[in-house]
Amino acid sequence: MLKPLRWQFTFLYTLAAVVIIVLVGGGAYTIVNRYFEQITDLALQHKMVHEFHSLNAPLPPELATADMDWSVLRAEGGTNRTRRLTPEEAGRIALAVRGGKIKSVKLKDAANEYEVKLTDNSEIIIDAYSGKILEIEIKGEHLNPPTTTLLSAAYDAELAAIFVLPLDAQGRILFNPNPAALPMTAHQEALAAALRNGSDLRTITTINGEQVRLLTYRLTRPDGPAALQLGRVISDQNQVLYQLMTGLVSFGIFGAILIGIASWLLAGRALRPAEEAWVRQLRFISSASHELRAPLTLIRASTEVALRNAEDEDQRELLTDVLTESDHMRRLVDDLLTLSRLDSGALTLQRQPIALNDFLADLHRHVSRLGEEQGINVTLARAEGTVLGDPNRLRQILLILIDNALRYTPTGGTITITAEPVGKQVRIGVRDTGCGIPTQHLPYLFERFYRVDQARNRSNNTNNAGLGLSIAKGLVEAHGGTIGIESEVNQGTLVWFTIPAA
């Protein structure tokens, strides 16, 4: 009975979880992407520093700052270097290998090696240009040096696979200092921007479809290349980002499914007490309705017998009131029983094709007599189409709407019944020329026991419990249709509903 609410809870729980997954996954992807961008740009800058040093060109201030912030070191030898490590850099290498504290750092062997002594009496020999560990001696015992040097604060630009393009002012490559073939030719737009502004940093796509992070600097010495263009192919980074994205999406979908299942179970468990209480309430209403029918029938029968034998006028009037109230009570019980069946889904519809022309004509003959008694003209303006529905329940819907129209239409007014096909459904309407309904009440008219203010009610409306439109709405929706109401004060009201066409 509360399944729609359970679906809503499940949707909300799952939506909240998906939002969290998207935020976490998006944050992780953004962090990795930003890391790749920063580490690539930093590698390009430090490689550019070394190229400027190798050409003995004046270093731009921003590159000098980058060189001081992060020293580019070579873990393994075999590469020509033009810059010697500082004592601080040699000390960091030693600490990365052994840890502890440094006692002294000094150059040896024609300034090509650093001798670093630590407080634990160990001695480490480091190549002054490559940063390679040449020898480790601890208490007179020589150890094999590590094959690589791991520095948390150092970065090897050569491992970044950066290629160098020395360019002239026309964008021609002067020579190829790279150990492999170039993945691209010079990028003219980047060169023009660097010659104009001093430097340029951008990401381009080569004719082979590869993305390259490109750093271009204008040289500040009169001889030699006019500019240096350094590039890093970032296809490997894009591949890592793609794999990360694929993993995050897969994890997100799998997690959303698991959370959806868990949300469904949790929502069902949370709503189980409410559903049990709802079922008990429906059973109570159904049982009470059945139990009240018998005494009401007995009261009505006894009142009719007493009324036939009563001779006193006051007594007859009193018994007539009892009879009227018992009828009202019987209708209220029937309404509650109908609502209970609608709520529990126990209402069975005997669907069959209904030709509205004959059906509405027969109904019109009955209700027109009621209208004549109140001085109201009930007309059947149009009756077309055939619907698939329960004749008894369709008649009940129309009687509810017509009864409301009769209640609120003054003497001399008109009630019009219409039916016309609209697409795959038939629209049936009941329009009156009554007092109308204020706009603020229209959204609540189909709620149970809702009644507009008493100024709208006529004197014979005291028996209106406010259940008619609720029952009509439930019966229409049980047929698979919709119901609505349109009204203007002092202009009248139109209540319409749709039923699937046969």
C-alpha positions in Angstrom: 0.0 0.0 0.0 2.9 2.3 0.7 5.0 1.1 -2.2 4.9 4.5 -4.0 6.4 6.1 -0.9 8.9 3.3 -0.7 10.0 4.0 -4.2 10.3 7.7 -3.4 12.5 7.0 -0.4 14.6 4.6 -2.4 15.1 7.2 -5.2 16.0 9.9 -2.7 18.5 7.6 -0.9 20.1 6.5 -4.1 20.2 10.0 -5.5 22.0 11.2 -2.4 24.5 8.3 -2.7 25.0 9.0 -6.4 25.7 12.7 -5.7 28.3 11.7 -3.1 29.9 9.2 -5.4 30.0 11.8 -8.2 31.6 14.4 -5.9 34.2 11.9 -4.5 35.0 10.5 -8.0 35.0 13.9 -9.6 37.3 15.2 -6.8 39.7 12.2 -7.3 39.8 12.7 -11.0 40.4 16.4 -10.7 43.2 15.9 -8.2 45.0 13.4 -10.4 44.4 15.6 -13.5 45.8 18.6 -11.7 48.7 16.6 -10.4 49.6 15.5 -13.9 49.3 19.1 -15.2 51.5 20.5 -12.4 54.1 17.8 -12.6 54.4 18.1 -16.4 54.7 21.9 -16.3 57.3 21.7 -13.6 59.3 19.1 -15.5 59.2 21.3 -18.6 60.3 24.3 -16.6 63.3 22.5 -15.1 64.3 21.0 -18.4 64.1 24.5 -19.8 66.5 25.7 -17.0 69.0 23.0 -18.0 68.8 24.0 -21.7 69.4 27.6 -20.8 72.4 26.6 -18.7 73.8 24.4 -21.5 73.5 27.4 -23.9 74.9 29.8 -21.3 71.9 32.0 -21.9 70.6 34.5 -19.2 67.9 32.7 -17.2 64.5 34.4 -17.0 63.4 35.2 -13.4 60.5 32.8 -13.3 62.7 30.0 -14.4 65.3 30.9 -11.9 62.7 30.7 -9.2 61.5 27.3 -10.4 65.1 26.1 -10.4 65.6 27.1 -6.8 62.2 25.6 -5.8 62.9 22.1 -7.2 66.2 20.8 -8.4 66.2 18.5 -11.3 68.5 15.5 -10.6 69.5 12.4 -12.6 69.2 9.1 -10.6 71.5 7.2 -13.0 74.6 8.4 -14.7 75.5 8.4 -18.4 74.0 11.8 -19.2 76.1 14.9 -19.8 75.3 17.6 -17.2 76.5 21.2 -17.3 75.4 22.1 -13.7 77.0 20.7 -10.6 74.9 19.7 -7.7 74.9 22.0 -4.6 76.0 20.6 -1.3 72.5 20.8 -0.1 71.3 18.6 -3.0 74.0 16.1 -2.4 73.0 16.0 1.3 69.4 15.3 0.4 70.5 12.4 -1.8 72.5 11.0 1.1 69.6 11.4 3.6 67.3 9.7 1.1 69.6 6.7 1.0 70.6 6.4 4.7 68.6 8.8 6.8 70.0 10.3 10.0 71.9 13.6 10.1 74.7 15.1 8.0 78.1 15.7 9.6 79.8 17.2 6.6 79.7 17.6 2.8 82.7 18.3 0.7 83.9 18.0 -2.9 86.7 15.6 -3.9 88.5 14.3 -6.9 88.7 17.6 -8.9 85.2 18.6 -7.8 83.6 15.7 -9.6 82.4 13.8 -6.5 80.8 14.8 -3.2 81.8 13.1 0.0 79.0 13.1 2.5 79.7 12.0 6.0 76.7 11.3 8.4 76.6 11.2 12.2 76.5 7.4 12.3 80.0 7.4 10.8 78.8 6.2 7.4 80.3 7.8 4.2 78.5 8.2 0.9 80.2 9.2 -2.4 78.0 10.9 -4.9 78.7 11.9 -8.5 78.6 15.7 -8.4 76.8 16.0 -11.8 74.6 13.0 -12.2 73.6 12.5 -8.6 74.4 8.8 -8.8 75.5 7.0 -5.6 79.0 5.8 -6.3 80.0 4.2 -3.0 78.6 3.6 0.5 80.9 2.9 3.4 79.7 2.0 6.9 82.3 1.5 9.6 85.0 0.5 7.0 82.7 -1.9 5.1 81.8 -1.1 1.5 78.2 -1.8 0.4 76.8 -2.0 -3.1 75.2 1.3 -4.1 71.6 1.3 -5.0 70.7 1.3 -8.7 68.4 4.3 -8.3 68.3 7.3 -6.1 64.9 8.1 -4.6 64.4 11.7 -3.6 61.0 12.9 -2.4 62.1 16.4 -3.3 63.8 15.7 -6.6 62.6 15.1 -10.1 64.3 13.6 -13.0 63.3 15.5 -16.1 64.7 12.9 -18.4 62.2 10.4 -17.2 59.5 12.7 -18.3 60.3 12.0 -22.0 60.7 15.7 -22.9 61.9 16.5 -26.3 63.7 19.7 -27.3 63.3 21.8 -30.4 65.9 24.6 -31.0 64.3 27.0 -33.4 65.2 30.0 -35.4 63.0 33.1 -35.8 61.3 31.5 -38.7 60.4 28.4 -36.8 62.9 26.0 -38.4 64.5 23.3 -36.3 68.3 24.1 -36.2 69.4 20.6 -35.0 67.9 17.6 -33.2 69.5 17.1 -29.7 67.1 14.3 -28.8 68.1 10.6 -28.8 64.9 9.6 -30.8 62.9 10.9 -33.8 60.8 14.0 -33.1 57.1 13.4 -32.6 56.2 16.7 -34.1 57.5 19.7 -36.0 57.7 23.2 -34.5 54.4 24.8 -33.5 54.4 28.2 -35.2 51.6 29.8 -33.1 53.4 28.9 -29.8 56.7 30.2 -31.3 55.1 33.5 -32.4 53.5 33.9 -28.9 56.8 33.2 -27.2 58.7 35.7 -29.4 56.1 38.3 -28.7 55.6 37.7 -24.9 58.8 36.0 -23.9 57.2 32.6 -23.2 54.2 30.4 -24.0 52.6 27.3 -22.4 49.8 25.4 -24.0 48.5 21.9 -24.9 48.3 21.0 -28.6 47.2 18.1 -30.6 49.6 16.7 -33.3 48.5 15.5 -36.7 48.8 12.0 -35.3 46.1 12.8 -32.7 48.6 12.9 -29.8 48.3 15.6 -27.2 51.5 17.4 -26.3 52.1 19.9 -23.5 54.3 22.5 -25.1 56.6 25.1 -23.4 58.3 27.7 -25.6 60.8 30.4 -24.4 62.5 33.1 -26.3 66.3 33.1 -25.8 67.9 36.2 -24.6 71.3 35.8 -26.1 72.1 37.2 -29.6 73.7 34.1 -31.0 72.3 30.6 -31.1 68.6 29.6 -31.4 66.0 32.3 -31.3 63.7 30.1 -29.1 63.5 26.8 -27.4 60.4 24.7 -27.7 60.1 21.8 -25.2 57.3 19.3 -25.4 56.0 16.3 -23.4 53.7 13.8 -25.0 50.9 13.3 -22.5 49.1 10.3 -24.2 50.2 8.2 -21.3 48.6 10.6 -18.8 45.4 10.7 -20.8 45.4 6.9 -20.8 45.8 6.8 -17.0 43.0 9.4 -16.7 40.8 7.4 -19.0 41.4 4.2 -17.0 40.8 6.2 -13.8 37.5 7.6 -15.3 36.5 4.1 -16.4 37.2 2.7 -13.0 35.3 5.5 -11.3 32.3 5.2 -13.5 32.2 1.4 -13.1 32.6 1.7 -9.4 29.9 4.4 -9.4 27.4 2.3 -11.3 28.1 -0.8 -9.2 27.9 1.3 -6.0 24.7 3.0 -7.1 23.1 -0.5 -7.8 24.2 -1.8 -4.4 23.0 1.4 -2.6 19.7 1.2 -4.5 19.1 -2.3 -3.4 20.1 -1.4 0.2 17.9 1.7 0.0 14.9 -0.4 -1.1 15.4 -2.8 1.8 16.0 0.0 4.3 13.0 2.0 3.1 10.8 -1.2 3.3 12.0 -1.8 6.8 11.4 1.8 7.9 7.9 1.9 6.4 6.9 -1.5 7.7 5.4 -0.2 11.0 3.5 2.5 9.1 2.2 0.0 6.5 1.1 -2.4 9.3 -0.7 0.5 11.0 -2.3 1.5 7.6 -3.5 -2.1 7.0 -5.0 -2.2 10.5 -6.8 1.0 9.9 -8.2 -0.2 6.6 -9.3 -3.4 8.3 -11.0 -1.4 11.1 -12.8 0.8 8.7 -14.0 -2.1 6.6 -15.1 -4.1 9.6 -16.7 -1.1 11.2 -18.6 -0.4 8.0 -19.9 -3.9 7.8 -20.8 -3.9 11.5 -22.7 -0.6 11.3 -24.8 -1.7 8.4 -26.9 -4.2 10.4 -27.9 -1.8 13.2 -28.6 1.0 10.7 -30.8 -1.3 8.7 -32.7 -2.2 11.9 -33.0 1.4 13.0 -34.4 2.4 9.6 -36.9 -0.5 9.5 -38.1 0.3 13.1 -38.4 4.0 12.2 -40.5 3.2 9.2 -42.8 1.0 11.2 -43.2 3.6 13.9 -43.7 6.3 11.3 -46.6 4.4 9.7 -48.3 4.0 13.1 -47.6 7.5 14.5 -50.5 9.9 14.7 -49.0 12.9 16.5 -47.5 15.4 14.0 -44.5 16.2 16.3 -43.8 12.5 16.6 -44.0 12.0 12.9 -41.6 14.9 12.3 -39.2 13.4 14.8 -39.3 10.0 13.2 -38.8 11.5 9.8 -35.6 13.2 11.0 -34.4 9.9 12.4 -35.1 8.2 9.1 -33.3 11.0 7.2 -30.2 10.7 9.5 -30.1 7.0 9.3 -30.1 7.3 5.5 -27.2 9.8 5.7 -25.4 7.4 8.1 -25.9 4.5 5.7 -24.5 6.6 2.8 -21.5 7.6 4.9 -20.8 4.0 5.8 -21.0 3.0 2.2 -18.6 5.8 1.3 -16.1 4.8 3.9 -16.3 1.2 2.8 -15.7 2.2 -0.8 -12.7 4.3 0.2 -11.3 1.4 2.2 -11.6 -0.9 -0.8 -9.9 1.7 -3.0 -7.0 2.2 -0.6 -6.5 -1.5 -0.1 -6.8 -2.2 -3.9 -9.6 -4.7 -3.1 -12.1 -2.9 -5.3 -12.9 -5.1 -8.3 -14.0 -3.4 -11.6 -16.3 -5.3 -14.0 -14.9 -3.7 -17.1 -16.9 -3.9 -20.3 -17.5 -1.6 -23.4 -20.1 1.1 -22.6 -21.7 3.1 -25.3 -22.1 6.5 -23.8 -24.9 7.6 -26.0 -27.4 5.1 -24.4 -25.7 5.1 -21.0 -25.9 8.9 -20.5 -29.4 9.1 -22.0 -30.6 6.6 -19.4 -28.8 8.5 -16.6 -30.2 11.8 -17.8 -33.8 10.5 -17.5 -33.3 9.8 -13.8 -31.4 12.9 -12.8 -33.6 15.3 -14.8 -36.5 14.5 -12.4 -34.3 15.5 -9.4 -33.5 18.7 -11.2 -37.1 19.5 -11.9 -37.9 19.2 -8.2 -35.4 21.9 -7.5 -36.2 24.0 -10.5 -32.9 23.2 -12.2 -32.6 22.2 -15.9 -30.4 19.2 -16.5 -29.4 18.7 -20.1 -27.4 16.2 -22.1 -25.6 18.3 -24.7 -23.3 15.7 -26.3 -22.8 12.0 -25.7 -20.3 10.4 -28.1 -17.8 7.6 -27.7 -17.5 4.1 -26.2 -15.5 3.5 -23.0 -14.1 0.4 -21.3 -15.2 0.5 -17.7 -17.5 -0.7 -14.9 -21.1 0.6 -15.6 -22.0 0.7 -11.9 -18.9 2.6 -10.9 -19.1 4.9 -13.9 -22.7 5.7 -12.9 -21.6 6.3 -9.3 -19.0 8.8 -10.5 -21.5 10.7 -12.5 -24.1 10.7 -9.7 -21.5 12.2 -7.3 -20.7 15.0 -9.7 -24.3 15.7 -10.6 -25.3 15.6 -6.9 -22.7 18.2 -6.2 -23.9 20.3 -9.1 -27.5 20.1 -7.9 -26.4 21.2 -4.4 -24.6 24.3 -5.5 -26.8 25.4 -8.5 -29.6 27.9 -7.6 -33.1 27.6 -8.8 -33.4 28.4 -12.5 -29.8 27.3 -13.2 -28.6 24.7 -15.7 -26.5 21.5 -15.5 -24.9 20.2 -18.7 -23.6 16.7 -19.3 -21.1 16.1 -22.1 -19.0 13.3 -23.5 -16.5 13.4 -26.4 -13.5 11.4 -27.5 -10.1 12.9 -26.9 -7.4 10.8 -28.4 -7.4 7.3 -26.8 -9.7 8.4 -24.1 -13.2 9.9 -23.7 -13.7 13.1 -21.7 -16.9 13.3 -19.7 -17.8 16.6 -18.1 -20.5 18.0 -15.8 -20.9 21.8 -15.9 -23.2 23.9 -13.8 -24.1 27.6 -13.5 -23.9 27.6 -9.7 -22.1 29.9 -7.3 -18.6 28.6 -8.3 -15.6 27.9 -6.1 -12.8 30.3 -5.0 -9.5 29.6 -6.7 -7.6 28.9 -3.4 -9.9 25.9 -2.7 -9.5 24.1 -6.0 -6.3 22.2 -5.2 -7.9 20.6 -2.1 -11.4 19.7 -3.3 -10.4 16.0 -3.9 -9.1 15.6 -0.3 -11.2 13.6 2.1 -13.6 15.5 4.3 -12.6 18.8 2.7 -15.4 21.3 2.4 -15.5 24.8 1.2 -16.6 27.5 3.7 -20.2 27.4 4.7 -21.1 30.6 2.8 -21.0 28.5 -0.3 -23.2 25.7 1.1 -27.0 25.8 0.8 -29.3 25.0 3.7 -29.9 21.5 2.5 -26.2 20.7 2.5 -25.8 19.7 6.1 -25.5 16.0 5.2 -22.5 16.6 2.9 -19.5 14.8 4.5 -17.0 15.9 1.9 -16.2 12.3 0.6 -17.9 12.4 -2.8 -15.1 13.9 -4.8 -12.5 11.8 -3.1 -14.5 8.7 -4.1 -15.0 9.9 -7.6 -11.2 10.6 -7.9 -10.4 7.1 -6.6 -12.8 5.4 -9.0 -11.6 7.4 -12.0 -8.0 6.5 -11.2 -9.0 2.9 -10.8 -10.2 3.0 -14.4 -6.9 4.5 -15.5 -8.2 8.0 -16.1 -7.7 11.5 -14.6 -10.1 14.0 -13.1 -10.0 17.8 -12.8 -12.1 20.8 -11.9 -12.4 24.3 -13.2 -14.4 27.0 -11.6 -15.0 30.7 -11.3 -16.9 32.4 -8.5 -20.5 33.3 -9.6 -19.8 31.8 -13.1 -20.2 28.1 -12.4 -18.1 24.9 -12.2 -16.9 22.3 -14.6 -15.8 18.9 -13.3 -14.4 16.6 -16.0 -12.7 13.1 -16.0 -11.3 10.8 -18.7 -12.0 7.1 -19.2 -10.0 4.9 -21.6 -11.9 4.4 -24.9 -12.9 0.9 -25.8 
